[in-house]
C-alpha cells in the first residue's frame, strides 16, 4: 500500500512539473560576429518553466552541425548559461551558421524531457569585428545614433572591437584613421578627435592591426570599421518679435525667427503661468522644410502674467526660450481738457450774454431819446479840421459809453426822458422837472430845434 502511494505521488508530481515546464521558452544570442581563431560566446536564457519544486538545474545542449568539425556540447545551469567556443581558421571558413539549443529538465539528478528549443544563426569572419562609436558634447543620443553631429565642435570617435571573451586584452593593437581620404596614424589609441567645419557627409574608416600571442604562436588579425557621419550647422540664435504688453481684449502676435542652422526645422510652443527655463516639448513637433520662421497668435481670456515657452530644433540643435507676456486692464481717467473746455465755454457764453444785454440796453436808450447838442461856431476853424479814423473811433466809443452808462443814470436826464412827451406838448422848454436850465439854443428833440 505504501509503495502504491509513493508511485502515485511521483506520477502526480511529474505531471505537475511537466505542466509548468511545458510553457518554457529559450532565447539564444552571441557576442559576434565571430572571428575565426578568436573565441565566440553564446548565451541561452530560459523564460518560464516554473515548477512546484526547486529544480537544481537544466541541461542546455548546444549543437552546430554545419561547421567543421561538427560539435555538440551540454551545459548544466539554472535559467541562464554561456557557451564559448573557438572556431579555427584552419578548419572553418567564413560564413553564416546555425546553433541549435535544446533545454532538458532534470529531476533529482535524472535527465528528463525536452522543455524548450531554439535555433540561432551566427556569423564567422576572418577580420576583426567591431564598430565606430561617436560622442559630441551637448548632442542627444538620438542624433548620435543617426550619425548626426554639429559642425565646428569637437567629435570624439572611438573604435570598439567585439571581444566578449576578453581574448584581446593582452594583444598589441594599432589604429589608423581615415577621414575623407585624410589619414591619421597609425598609433595605439583607439580614439580620434575631429572638428568638422563643413555641412556635409563624411566617410570615416579605421584600420586595425592586432597581434595575438598564444604560447609560441602569434596570430595577426586585421579589421576595418566604417561609418558615415553627417555634419550639420547648428541654429545660432532664436529671435522673438512682437508686443508682450497687451491691453485687455488684445490678441497676442509674435514672430519667431532663427539664424543659422540647416534644414529641416521643428518647433513647438506652450502657454503657462510659471517660468520654465528648462522647457522641453511634450507634444508633437511641427515640421518645416523651409526657412526657420513661424508665427504665434493667441487670445488670453483673463488679465495677468503668462509665459509662452518656445522650442526650436534642427537635427543637431535644440534652443528653448520663455517669453513673459503681460495682459493688463485699461483704467479710463477723465482728461483735464474735458473739464476745462466746458468751464471756459460757459464763461465765454456768460460774457457774450452780458455784452449782448448791455448792447441791447444801449440801443434801446438811443431809440427812446436822442439828444444832439450842436455848437455851431463858424469862427472856430479847429472843429472843421478833418479827423483820422482812430480819432473818430475814439470819440464814438466815448460817446457810446457816456450815453449808455452815465446819461441814463443821471436823475435829471431820467426825468427828462420820462417826461419827454409832456415837454414837447408843454411849452416849458426853459426847465425840465427840477433840473437846471437848459440852453434851448443848443438842444434838439427828435430832430426839432427849439
KAQUI-V848145 format. One record per residue. N is the residue number from 1. RES is the residue in one small letter. SS is DSSP state (hx for helix, st for strand, lp for the rest). D_LAST is the distance of its C-alpha to the last C-alpha in Angstrom with 2 decimals. Layout:
N|RES|SS|D_LAST  N|RES|SS|D_LAST
//
This chain:
1|x|lp|181.17  2|x|hx|179.67  3|x|hx|180.20  4|x|hx|178.50  5|x|hx|175.45  6|x|hx|175.24  7|x|hx|175.41  8|x|hx|172.69  9|x|hx|170.41  10|x|hx|171.03  11|x|hx|170.21  12|x|hx|166.99  13|x|hx|165.98  14|x|hx|166.74  15|x|hx|164.66  16|x|hx|161.74  17|x|hx|162.04  18|x|hx|162.25  19|x|hx|159.14  20|x|hx|157.08  21|x|hx|158.41  22|x|lp|157.92  23|x|lp|154.15  24|x|lp|154.61  25|x|st|153.21  26|x|st|154.07  27|x|st|151.84  28|x|st|153.33  29|x|st|151.57  30|x|st|152.59  31|x|lp|151.24  32|x|lp|151.81  33|x|lp|151.83  34|x|st|155.27  35|x|st|156.85  36|x|lp|160.51  37|x|lp|162.54  38|x|lp|159.74  39|x|lp|159.86  40|x|st|157.50  41|x|st|156.69  42|x|st|156.22  43|x|st|154.55  44|x|st|155.16  45|x|st|152.91  46|x|st|153.90  47|x|st|151.11  48|x|lp|152.02  49|x|lp|155.65  50|x|lp|155.20  51|x|lp|158.31  52|x|lp|159.13  53|x|lp|161.34  54|x|lp|160.70  55|x|lp|162.12  56|x|lp|163.65  57|x|lp|162.98  58|x|st|162.70  59|x|st|164.65  60|x|st|162.59  61|x|st|164.69  62|x|st|163.30  63|x|st|164.97  64|x|st|164.40  65|x|lp|166.81  66|x|lp|165.15  67|x|lp|165.58  68|x|lp|168.90  69|x|lp|170.76  70|x|lp|169.46  71|x|st|169.00  72|x|st|168.52  73|x|st|167.62  74|x|st|166.93  75|x|st|164.65  76|x|st|164.56  77|x|st|161.35  78|x|lp|158.57  79|x|lp|155.39  80|x|st|155.01  81|x|st|157.62  82|x|st|157.77  83|x|st|160.35  84|x|st|160.69  85|x|st|162.85  86|x|lp|163.40  87|x|lp|163.93  88|x|lp|165.92  89|x|lp|164.94  90|x|lp|168.64  91|x|lp|168.93  92|x|lp|165.53  93|x|lp|163.16  94|x|lp|159.37  95|x|st|157.85  96|x|st|156.60  97|x|st|158.90  98|x|st|158.82  99|x|st|159.69  100|x|st|160.74  101|x|st|160.37  102|x|st|161.96  103|x|st|161.52  104|x|st|164.32  105|x|st|164.29  106|x|st|166.91  107|x|st|168.12  108|x|lp|170.24  109|x|lp|171.11  110|x|st|172.16  111|x|st|170.31  112|x|st|168.69  113|x|st|166.90  114|x|st|164.18  115|x|st|160.63  116|x|st|158.40  117|x|st|158.60  118|x|st|156.42  119|x|st|156.93  120|x|st|154.97  121|x|st|154.58  122|x|st|154.60  123|x|st|154.60  124|x|st|156.97  125|x|st|156.33  126|x|lp|157.83  127|x|lp|154.65  128|x|lp|152.75  129|x|lp|150.14  130|x|st|146.73  131|x|st|143.04  132|x|st|140.14  133|x|st|137.63  134|x|st|134.17  135|x|st|131.73  136|x|lp|128.22  137|x|lp|126.02  138|x|lp|123.01  139|x|lp|124.27  140|x|lp|125.15  141|x|hx|128.65  142|x|hx|127.35  143|x|hx|126.38  144|x|hx|129.60  145|x|hx|131.72  146|x|lp|130.12  147|x|lp|130.97  148|x|st|127.29  149|x|st|126.30  150|x|st|123.17  151|x|lp|123.01  152|x|lp|122.82  153|x|lp|124.41  154|x|st|128.03  155|x|st|130.32  156|x|st|133.61  157|x|st|136.44  158|x|st|139.70  159|x|st|142.98  160|x|st|144.62  161|x|st|148.28  162|x|lp|149.57  163|x|lp|152.27  164|x|lp|152.47  165|x|lp|156.02  166|x|lp|155.07  167|x|lp|157.82  168|x|lp|155.79  169|x|lp|154.92  170|x|lp|157.56  171|x|lp|157.12  172|x|st|155.92  173|x|st|152.76  174|x|st|150.66  175|x|st|147.30  176|x|st|145.83  177|x|st|142.21  178|x|st|140.90  179|x|st|137.13  180|x|lp|136.27  181|x|lp|139.27  182|x|st|138.54  183|x|st|141.58  184|x|st|141.58  185|x|st|144.92  186|x|st|147.63  187|x|st|147.37  188|x|lp|148.41  189|x|lp|144.90  190|x|lp|144.07  191|x|st|140.30  192|x|st|138.06  193|x|st|134.34  194|x|st|132.23  195|x|st|128.54  196|x|lp|127.48  197|x|lp|124.55  198|x|lp|124.09  199|x|lp|123.05  200|x|lp|126.16  201|x|st|129.54  202|x|st|132.39  203|x|st|136.13  204|x|st|137.89  205|x|st|141.66  206|x|st|143.99  207|x|st|147.69  208|x|st|149.93  209|x|st|153.48  210|x|st|155.44  211|x|st|158.93  212|x|st|160.69  213|x|st|163.91  214|x|st|166.35  215|x|lp|169.51  216|x|lp|171.01  217|x|st|168.84  218|x|st|165.43  219|x|st|163.16  220|x|st|160.37  221|x|st|157.46  222|x|st|154.51  223|x|st|151.16  224|x|st|147.98  225|x|st|144.77  226|x|st|141.73  227|x|st|138.13  228|x|st|134.92  229|x|st|131.84  230|x|st|128.30  231|x|st|125.87  232|x|st|122.15  233|x|lp|118.94  234|x|lp|117.17  235|x|st|113.52  236|x|st|111.82  237|x|st|108.52  238|x|st|106.48  239|x|st|102.69  240|x|st|100.31  241|x|st|96.68  242|x|lp|93.85  243|x|lp|91.28  244|x|lp|93.03  245|x|st|89.88  246|x|st|88.78  247|x|st|85.83  248|x|lp|86.68  249|x|lp|87.36  250|x|lp|87.98  251|x|st|91.22  252|x|st|93.58  253|x|st|94.36  254|x|st|96.98  255|x|st|98.87  256|x|st|102.35  257|x|st|103.98  258|x|st|107.15  259|x|st|108.26  260|x|st|111.83  261|x|lp|114.63  262|x|lp|116.68  263|x|lp|116.27  264|x|lp|116.57  265|x|st|114.08  266|x|st|113.72  267|x|st|110.92  268|x|st|109.86  269|x|st|107.09  270|x|st|106.51  271|x|st|103.67  272|x|st|104.30  273|x|lp|102.62  274|x|lp|105.01  275|x|lp|105.61  276|x|lp|108.97  277|x|lp|109.93  278|x|lp|113.39  279|x|lp|112.25  280|x|lp|114.72  281|x|lp|114.22  282|x|lp|115.87  283|x|lp|114.87  284|x|lp|115.65  285|x|lp|114.49  286|x|st|112.29  287|x|st|114.08  288|x|st|112.48  289|x|lp|114.28  290|x|lp|111.09  291|x|lp|108.94  292|x|lp|108.42  293|x|st|105.00  294|x|st|103.85  295|x|st|100.59  296|x|st|100.10  297|x|st|97.50  298|x|st|97.12  299|x|st|94.66  300|x|lp|94.76  301|x|lp|93.90  302|x|lp|93.30  303|x|lp|91.65  304|x|st|93.89  305|x|st|96.22  306|x|st|98.80  307|x|st|101.40  308|x|st|102.51  309|x|st|106.11  310|x|st|106.99  311|x|st|110.48  312|x|st|111.23  313|x|st|114.79  314|x|st|116.90  315|x|lp|120.69  316|x|lp|120.94  317|x|st|117.67  318|x|st|115.84  319|x|st|112.41  320|x|st|110.38  321|x|st|106.79  322|x|st|104.76  323|x|st|100.98  324|x|st|98.62  325|x|st|95.84  326|x|st|92.87  327|x|st|90.88  328|x|st|87.78  329|x|lp|85.06  330|x|lp|81.40  331|x|lp|79.16  332|x|lp|75.59  333|x|lp|72.92  334|x|lp|69.12  335|x|lp|67.70  336|x|lp|64.95  337|x|hx|62.63  338|x|hx|62.65  339|x|hx|61.20  340|x|hx|58.69  341|x|hx|57.10  342|x|hx|56.00  343|x|hx|54.57  344|x|hx|52.60  345|x|hx|51.42  346|x|hx|50.23  347|x|hx|48.32  348|x|hx|46.65  349|x|hx|45.76  350|x|hx|44.17  351|x|hx|42.15  352|x|hx|40.96  353|x|hx|39.99  354|x|hx|38.06  355|x|hx|36.20  356|x|hx|35.46  357|x|hx|34.13  358|x|hx|31.88  359|x|hx|30.63  360|x|hx|30.04  361|x|hx|28.03  362|x|hx|25.91  363|x|hx|25.29  364|x|hx|24.55  365|x|hx|21.93  366|x|hx|20.29  367|x|hx|20.27  368|x|hx|18.81  369|x|lp|15.66  370|x|lp|14.61  371|x|st|12.41  372|x|st|12.10  373|x|st|11.87  374|x|lp|12.35  375|x|lp|14.20  376|x|lp|14.97  377|x|lp|18.01  378|x|lp|20.03  379|x|lp|22.77  380|x|lp|23.58  381|x|hx|25.74  382|x|hx|26.55  383|x|hx|23.52  384|x|hx|24.58  385|x|lp|28.00  386|x|lp|29.22  387|x|lp|29.61  388|x|lp|32.61  389|x|hx|32.75  390|x|hx|33.57  391|x|hx|30.73  392|x|hx|28.22  393|x|hx|30.06  394|x|hx|29.99  395|x|hx|26.22  396|x|hx|25.76  397|x|hx|28.20  398|x|hx|26.60  399|x|hx|23.11  400|x|hx|24.76  401|x|hx|26.73  402|x|hx|23.86  403|x|hx|21.76  404|x|hx|24.98  405|x|hx|26.82  406|x|hx|24.66  407|x|hx|21.16  408|x|lp|22.49  409|x|lp|24.99  410|x|lp|22.64  411|x|hx|22.66  412|x|hx|19.23  413|x|hx|17.77  414|x|hx|20.21  415|x|hx|18.98  416|x|hx|15.38  417|x|hx|16.69  418|x|hx|18.98  419|x|lp|16.45  420|x|hx|13.93  421|x|hx|14.55  422|x|hx|14.73  423|x|hx|11.39  424|x|hx|9.85  425|x|hx|12.52  426|x|lp|12.38  427|x|lp|9.79  428|x|lp|10.74  429|x|lp|7.84  430|x|lp|10.08  431|x|lp|12.73  432|x|lp|13.75  433|x|lp|17.34  434|x|lp|19.41  435|x|lp|17.78  436|x|lp|16.87  437|x|lp|13.68  438|x|lp|10.98  439|x|lp|9.53  440|x|hx|5.79  441|x|hx|6.56  442|x|hx|8.18  443|x|st|6.80  444|x|st|6.45  445|x|st|7.98  446|x|lp|10.78  447|x|lp|9.88  448|x|st|6.62  449|x|st|3.78  450|x|lp|0.00
//
